[in-house]
């Protein structure tokens, strides 16, 4: 940059290359979402204990989704529990564009967030589920578990409605060369391609980030915290 340039205007960032969806049967798509749900959770001791079983299921999937999942699992096992936990916190707790909460990408820290969270709860209930978790209802691992376990078309609709958030997350993780990009990439491969309008919205979010209004932010009474998620 020229020494005379202040930097008020910056070029739009580029998205990572669009990837073609993998050809998956319904059961394979559900398995992909369930495995990604588990892998995107916080990597505590129980998380590490499950990795051999998760890896065996991942290895049975078509190569397009199996490869990134297995690569991610092997990297986690090589790094070890303490290091992986440190990297998880540094990635998902410290970077706005790496949020695992889907409505955050559209609403940010604004007063619209509470309404968006209620919409997630309504979707779960309309599909015959009751959300019961420590996390907020837009937590990506919870949404992926919902997609994996529910027979309702509402589950797929929830993911489709927040496709921009998933793609912004993938772009951010790939930009950081984060190992978690592989887990999110597997999710992207399991979903239909995005249209040009959605791609433009993703690009805007990648460039500008989520909204940042914080004054007056509030959540509906009783919305959080939640109890532990249903045992798998």
Secondary structure, DSSP 8 states (H G I E B T S, - for coil): --TT---SS----------------HHHHHHHHHHHHHHTS---HHHHHHHHHHHHHHHTS-HHHHHHHHHHHHHHHHH-HHHHHHHHHHHHTT-GGG-SBHHHHHH-SSTHHHHHHHHHHHHHHHTT-----SS-TTBHHHHHHHHHH--SHHHHHHHHHTHHHHHHHHHHHHHTT-THHHHHHHHHHTS----HHHHHHHHHHHHH-S----TT----TT-S--------
